[in-house]
Amino acid sequence: MVKVSVAVEGDKTLTTYLEVASQMDGRGFYSLQFYEHVPYRPAWALAFSVAYHVRMLKLGPVTVPARLYSPKANARFLALLDAISPGGVLGVSRGAYMDGEKARLREVVETVEKIVDEYRRITWSTGGEPEIYVGTSGPLLAKTAASCQAVKAIVVDNLANPDYVRRLRQVIDQAGRRDLQLVARPFTCISVNGEDVETECLKELKKYLPDLVGDSPMVAAAGLRYEELRSDDPENERKMLESFAVCGDVEQVLEKTAKLVEAGADHICYGHPLSNQPVEAVKLIAGKIIPYFAGRG
């Protein structure tokens, strides 16, 4: 069954996070993820703030730079989140917004392995295997991560291109990890009251893409060059919207999401900015998109 999650930026009020979590909890969503983008509030803290308020919804930080916290710290935080919530998730990446200090490909996987080792040493943990993802937009790290059994999923930010989904799915399958989930986390802009959302979506894409995606093969797959990611050219903007985001009313978002699933995505995580009314957007996802995928097993 396709999993559906939501990821939120650390720029919102605690009240908003609690309201979003309340609308998701018990309504078929898998997890509420918090981006660990250094310019904003710490994602671990936000996850802990929500943990006592949910009964079924998993929580956790994602896009956590491999060099931001020590493996021991990440393991302790994850064990505590597992203990006080329905379950924690942790996504580790090379690291955007780290002043050029991105981790090497192998270093990301080694960090995951160290976190798991530290997690298993914790005497007060609730047991079980930690749920750790690796975030990437390139096939090289996806292939490297797939070789590590501790990695439970490959997460790709801004993945809205079905052809690129197929490419990454092939990389994962060729590594012999058919159990490894591919999570597409496209930027999302849902129109709640019929308002135009493309302008806002483009604004956020141009702000984030150079740091989040960089000069990734995913950019070339969209028919773009790195230097065009902030372009105001209408054709380049069209390519950005088609390849990196799902936007429009909830029916349009569902239509594009279904194509990603057909191409091989196991898990859809609706990402930043979600909507100018995030709580209402979650209600629309719960009412329209969750039942659609639930009805297809």
Buried (B, 14 or more C-beta within 10 A) or exposed (E): EBBBBBBBBBEBEEEEBBBBBBBBBEBBBBBBBBBBBBEBBBBBEBBBBBBEBBEBBBBBBBBBBBBBBEBBEBBBBBBBBBBBBBBBBBBBBBBBBBEEEBBEBEBBBBBBBBBBEBBEEBEEBEEEEBBBBBBBBBBEBBBBBBEBEBBBBBBBBBBBBBEBBBBBBEBBBEBEBEEBBBBBBBBBBBBBEEEEBBEBBBEBBBBBBBBBBBEBBBBEBBBBEBEBBEBEEEEBBEBBBBBBBBBBBBEBBBEBBBBBBEBBBBBBBBBBBBBBBBBBBBBBBBEBBBEBBEEEE
